[in-house]
Amino acid sequence: MSTGDPRVQQHRTRLPKSYTDQQLAFLKSHLPEFERRTQGSIRGDAKKFALEKAADFIDVFGLPNEFIHVEEAEPRFKEQIYNWFKNTVGRTRRKLEGRPRSMKKALEKGVAISTGALNNALDNNWSTGAPTVMPYAHTPVNSATASPTQTLVSPIQYSGIHRGSIDPMSVHRQSSHRQSPRQHHSSLELAVNLQITTSTLRNSFSQGIDASSLASMIHTFVMSNPSTTPLTPVITSLFEAITAELSFSRDPRACLRRFLDASTLFPPSIIHAGVSGPLAGPRALQMQIRKNSIWFSSRSAASVASSSSSYSISDEMQRLANDRQRKKDHIQWARIHAAALELGMLNMEHSGHADDSGYSYAMSRAFSEMTARDAVWEEDEVEWVAGIYVLRAVIRTAMQGDQRKRDEYRELLATYERRLKEIRDENRQTMVAEALMGAKEDIAQLDGVLHN
């Protein structure tokens, strides 16, 4: 066989197979589905799925540098992704079942075991009759027809327990009466769940991963970190992705749109503050927007010094740095508030789907209008900056209203314009000036619509 035969080249360890954290997060989010398809009856279904995800990988991240100028680079890289899926599933199964890759590997690790003992161990491994793959959360199970002996137990549940002291059938019987939610996931999914972190989610928001993959990652994270408000860390990661550039140049709408698109794919198992499914995402965002719309001034240096005899110059420097960061975060949350209002993420009813009625429209804007009206009368200039951002979004999303609303918006803009002269920080002054100019243009367009 010639050296140019593709089959020979595929078996060479020609290129390194290293992936970034974002790329690994993308791949791992699809591992449970790949594992499920390996157990299906359709021949080649798992490989087809892996190659499709490899194409998605290329669309998001592009081909690695080491594949540039390589003949048939894309098909070979897709095959490499497929091998990654296959090897990861196989390796995870072997670890969870406590069996070595081969007898040679076991001997190399110094596993001193007799042939009879090995046979007994293998018998114990397979005597339960439980398959490696567990039912998935989205797979309906008819509990009325399921018998106790049919209950599946993941091998991961046996970790840390000596097999010789376990009666497999008694474990089956006990699990049928005492099932935890985690038993509804595959053993591989349980292992992969631990890999999704807030850092992974933050990078995914920044990278622009597709909605399906992002929703899968968020679902994995939520299932691994259960609470009554499990999406709060996800919103924190979203905020960090928006503010990653340490400036106000990034438009929050791009990241918010990714989160909204992913939220539409949330399963009913994602529940945040009593709201489940697709509406859980907007609910979590609304809660954080309301929480971060309130500004609390930090204690002055004099009050801090009077309460602590050990207060130093370095402590004061740290206090000032923290205060500056808090002000930046407050303005960023106002920009997120404005973007969420423009994207319609604040007008989703908790009891059902979005409502186009006038009542729903008014209720979704009530908090935003109140924030814009009140902020201009507060003492700290950072609240004026936050208020003008929200006011502009209120104007931009206004329906064809009456003369009274237009007059109210003009009066508020005039008040903010007077506040502009009182702002001492140049950056904040610039932000308010630009927002005021844009808001005046928006209200002029609104006047034009109302007159036509």
C-alpha positions, 0 to 999 in steps of 0.5 A: 500500500502506497504512502499516499493512501488516506487510510495510512495517513489516518492512522498516523499520529500526525497532528496534536489533538489539543482543544481550548476550554471553549472548544472542549465545552462545545464538544462536551455539551454534545457527549450525552446525545452521542452516547445515546445514539451509540446505543440506538438501533440505527447503524452509523447514527452516532457517527453521523451525529458526530460529523454534523457537530464537527461541521458546527465546530468548524463553523464556530471555531474554524479549522485548527492551524495545524490543518492549514495546507493539509490535503482534505483538511476538513474531512480529516478534522471531522474524522478526528472530532468523531474519534474524540467523541468515540474515545471519550465515551469509551474511556468514560465507560471504562472508568465508571465500570472500573474495568481496564482498557485491556489486560495488558494495561492492567498488568502494566499498572501492577494489578495483581489478580488471579485468573479466577479472581478476575473471572469473579470480578467480571461476573460481578460487573455484569451480574446486575444486567444494568446497561452502561447508558442511563435514561435521559431526562427528556426521555419519558418513562412509563412508571406504571408499567415499569417493574422493580427489576427493570429499574436501571442503576448507573455504575457511578452509584457504586463508586467507593463501595466494595462490590463483594458486599453488595447484593445487586438485586437488593440495590435494584429493589431499593432504587425503585423506591428511592430514586433521586433526580440524578438517576435520570441522567446517563453515567456519562452525563453525570461525569460531564456535568462537572466540567461546565463552570461559570467560566465556561459559560462566560466564554461561551457567551463571548464566543457566540456558540449556537443556541442549541449548544448553549442551552445544553451547557446551561442545562448541564450546569443547572442540573449539577448545581441545583437551587431555587434560583439556579440561573443566577450564576448563569446571569453573572456569567452573562454580565461578565461576558458583556463587561469583559472588554472593561469599557462601554463599547460592547453592545449588550444586545448581542450577548442578551440575544444569545441568552434569549435564543438559548432560553427558548430551548430550556426544558421544563426541568429548568426552574428558576424562582418558580418559573420553568422552561423557556420563561425561566431565562427571562425571569432570572434576568429580570430579577437581577436587573431589578436587584442591580438597579438600586444604587447604594453609596459607599461609606465615606473615608471619614466614617470608615476611619472613625470606626476603625483605628487601623484604617490606612492609606492603602485601605482608602485606596482599595475603598476608592477602587472598589467604589469606581468598579461598583459605579461601572457595574451599575452603569453596565446593568443599566445598559443591560436593562435598556437592551433587555427592554428593547429585545422584549425580554421584560414583557414575558408573562410568567403564567404563559407566553408573551402577551401583546395586550396593552396591559402586558405592554404597560406592565413590562414598562412600568419598572423601567419608566419608574427607574428613569423618572426616579434616577434623575432626582438622586444625588450620585451622578452615576444614577443619572447616567444609568437613568438616561440609558433606561429612559432612551430605551423607554422612548425607543420602545414606545408605542403610538401614544398620546400627547401626555406621554410625549410631554413627559419624555421631553420634560425628563430629557430636559431634567437630564440635560440640566444634570449633565452640567453637574457631572464632574467625571468626563467619561460619564459626561460623555456617556450622558451627552451621547445618550441625550442626543440619541434620545432626542432623535428617537423622540423626534422620530416618535413625533413623526410617527404620531403626526403621520 
